[in-house]
């Protein structure tokens, strides 16, 4: 039987001492409803179910004593008993490394280094293991202080990774829905919250393994991309004309782009505030590739395609549109 992902999260919180009273109530309610559900426990030491659960129960209670919200003794016992079963189901090794950290690892878990990028530039971050991460606009990553030993990156936004190979310490990137794991490669992850929670993983070099909460596995090789949403994932080939990696080389690409979208791109790329007389009825669209251009040069080039005039004052830009030809 598969444990629902929501309950897996609650168990993880319980074992880290971060579960709320509502979390414990949800867990106990689920357990009471499914009390007769068969749990098939297999133990590599050939111990029987009762022996394994008893030992795991003692370990859980010892590690989490005084951290769990109050509940009735009966509910607490039942909750921890089923938690022990769940841990055995998902594997003793996973329990040790992920669900039941020691006091020292709990302290280390809280010591995260944060790197953020706003608008107006592409920020490149050098990590302690020699890997680099290029951060797109409105992007944040978090890494642990002991990154060379625990190469885990938590990503919100869009980033391009160039990973130094280390076969002893896999490099992992976690988003809200996916875990991406590599040894040494270059790849892009696009996880923008304003794009209907669609996550894109695109590979430039090497081999990339992507997994989701349902244990689905996607293996990606160069020039493949994964588009993932709640409905699942779709793997496809990246066309040569696809501008997915363009920003990593300081290239802006417009492809039949409407004017409103063009204005947003310019604001994000150059960190400016644009005001304009753009009307909803405007039908202008722009196509073109522009590399290493400052804002004024780019606006001059755009004038060859779109009838506009502009004024620039520091971080404020005024654009005036004429009718499309």
Secondary structure, DSSP 8 states (H G I E B T S, - for coil): ----HHHHHHHHHHHTT---HHHHHHHHHHHHHTTT-------TT---HHHHHHHHHHHHHHHHTTTS----HHHHHHHHHHHHHHHHHH-HHHIIIIIS--HHHHHHHH-EEEEEE-SSS-EEEE-TTS-EEEE-TTEEEEEETTTTTS-EEEEEEEEEEE----TTS-EEEE-SSEEEEESS-EEEEEE-TTSTT-EEEEEEES-EEEEETT--EEEE-TTEEEEEETTEEEEEE--TT--TTGGGGTEEEEEEEEHHHHHHHHHHHHT-EEEE---TT---EEEEEEES--HHHHHHHHTTTS-EEEEEETTEEEEEE----
